[in-house]
Amino acid sequence: MNQLAAYLKQANHTVVFTGAGMSTESGIPDFRSAKGIWKEKDPMQLASTYALMRNRDEFFAFYQKRIKGLISCQPHRGHKLLAEWERDGLIHSIITQNVDGFHQRAGSQHVIELHGTIARLHCIDCGQAYDLTKYIEENGSVCTCGGFIRPNVVLFGESLPHDAVDQAELESSQADLFIVLGSSLQVSPANYFPIEAKRNGAKLVIVNMEPTDYDEYADLVIHDRKIGEVLAEVNQLLI
């Protein structure tokens, strides 16, 4: 923790990259672990462009369940500490694979959402925007125009938003400290950003419960620790 605290104090441009492990501490399940969402479900039948057009009842039921679970959870102290560090100038941006919007709810302002967000919805016909609570309603997928409402997430079969990718590339290239929190770094192209930062001379820190394929490139690796605990300990060293 002393090393991470020292890196934060010395850095001029710190970028944080968060994955599912950041959200599981708030009670939100991940996707690919032994207990993950896709363990017993086929994502192509529930969270794809195919499902959006041809399997809408199950598409709606799947995301309605996810949104209900999301509303029952809250950002944890790790999310809140990142927001505090941003306000204090210790970190400059967050690149996230998560769609829960918890970074923003905790107070972070400079968040790049690679996979979109489930916290906002829109009609695919007229474009009208809705709050996520719309999906809790019995007929929550029906717009006032009669069109179908979907979450603003990136579905299987869709490309990542170009603006978000461009911003993430820029932040990664400018970073002199790049901190990965709770990502296995298995999903492309998101796993490109830590290496881009390292290639440009940044210190690379990986905090994840389990080893990743990128640990060998890191300057500091922390395993088997909850992110909230790690950040809280580092925060005490920064005071």
N, C-alpha and C positions, 0 to 999 in steps of 0.2 A: 504493500500500500504506500510505503514511503516513496518508492520509485515512481508510481503513478502520480502521486501528489507533486513530486519534483518535476515530472514532465509537464503537468498542467501549469505550474508556476512559470516554467521556462518558455512555454510555447507562445507563439504570436497568433496562430490561426489553428484552432482545434476543431475538428469535425468528429461528430459521434454518429456511428452507424448502428441502428438497432434492428433486431430480428424478433422472432416469436418468443424467445426466452425472456425478453423484456416484459412481455404481456402476460406470460403464464404466472408470474408472481402476483398478478392482479386477479387470478382465477380464470383467465381466458385460455382455453385449450389451444395447443399448437396444432400443426397439420400432419407432420410426418413422424412423430415419435410413436412408441408402442401404444400410447393412449390418445394419439392425435385424431383429428377430425377425419382424415382420409383412411384411417385404419380399416373401417368397415363400410366406407361409402365411396362411391365412384364420383370423383369430381366432375367428370365429363357429363354426368347425368344431372348434376345439381348446380354447378358453378361455371358453366361454359356458355359460349355463344349459342351452341346447340340447345342447351337447356333453356336459355332465354327465349328462343324462338319456338321451340317444339315441346318443351316440358315445363310450362310456366307454373302449373300448380305446385309441383315439387320445388321448383326454383324459388317461388315465393315462400313456401313452407320452410325451406332450408334457411333462407336469409331472415325470415321472421324469427325463427328460433335463435339464430345467432344474435340478432339485435336485442331480443329479450334478455339473453345472457349478458350482453354487453352493458345494458342499462343497469343490471344488478351489480356490476363491478365498478371499481373506482381506480384511478391512477394510484400507484404505490409511491413510497417515499423516494424511490429511485427516479421516477418521472419528475417529482417535485424538486429534487436536488438538481437535476439537469436544467430545469427552468430557472432555478436560483443562480446556477453557474452562468447561464446565458445572460441574465440581468447583470451579473458581476463582471462580465466580459471574459470569463474563463473559457467558454466554448462559443463558437460562432454559428454553427448550424447543426441540424440533426437530419441525417438521411435515414428513412425508416422503410422497412419492408412491411410494417404493420398497417392495418387499415382501421384500427379502433379509434383513432383520434385522441388517444390518451395524452400524448405529448402536448397537444394544444389545450386540452382540458386542465392539464397541470400548470399551464402558463407559458410554455415555450412558444416563441413567435416565428423563428426561422426553421420551419420543418418542411422537408422535401419528402413527399409521399410517393414512393416508387410504384406502389400497387393501388393507388387511389385511396378512397375512404368509404367505410360503411356508414359513417356518421351523417352523410348527406345522400339524398335520393333525387332522381329526376325522371320525368316522363320521356320515353323514347320517341314519342310522336310529336308533342308540342314543346318539349324541353322545360316545362315548369319544374321548379325546384321544390323539394320538400325536406322537412326535418326527418330524422330517422324514426321518430315516433309514429309517423304515418304507417309504417309497416306493422305496427302492433294492432292496428285496426283489422277487423274481420275481412274487409275487402280493401285492405291497404295498398294493394298493387294497382288499383284502378284510379286513374287521374280524372279530374273534373271534365276533361275533354273526351274521356273514354279510353284513352291510351294506357299503355302498361308502364308502371313505375318500377324502376330498378335502382339498386344502390350504385354509387359512383366508384365501384371497385373495378379493377382490371380482371376480367374473366379469362378463363382458359380459352384460347383462340384469339385473344386480343393482344395488341402490342402495348408495351409500357408507354405512358405518356411522354412524348418527346421533350416537352418543356422540363419535366421532372428529371429525365435522364441527363439533359444538357446541364441543368443546375447542379446535379450530383457530380458530373464530370468536372465542372468548374471548381466546385468546393474541394473535391479530392485532389485536384492538381495544385490548389493553393495551400493545402493543409501542411503544417509542419508537425502536427500530432493528429493521428487518426485512431479513434477508440471504437472497437467493435464490442457491442453489448448484446449477448444472447442470440447470436446467429451462428448456425452451423456452416455458413458460407458455401452451401451446396447449390444454391439457385443462381443461374446465369440470367442476365448479365450483372446482377447486383454484386456478385462476388468479385467483379472486376475492380470495383472502387478502392478496396483496401490495397490492392497491388498497384493501382495507379498512384495512390498516395505514397506508397513505399518507394516506387520508382522515381518519384520526384523529391525524395529525400526526407519524407516524414518518418517520425517514430510511429511504429505500429503496435498497438496494445489490443489483445483479444481477451475478453472476459466471457467465458461460456462454460456451462456445466460440464460438457464433454469436449474432448479434443476435436480440433478441426484439421482439415487438410492444409490450412494456411498457418498453423502454429509455427512451423519451421521458419517462416519469414518474419515473425513477430519479434519485437524487442522486449516485450513483456507478455507473458501468458498467465492467466489466472483461471483455474478450473475448480469445480466442486464448491463454488460459493454463489450464494444468491446475489443478484446484481444490486438490489437495494442495500444489502449489508455492506458490500464492497464500497459502494458510493458513499454510504454513511461514514465508514471508517476513513475514507480518503478526505471527506469533508471536514472531519475533526482535525486532520493534519493541515488543512488549509486555513483554519481559523487562527 
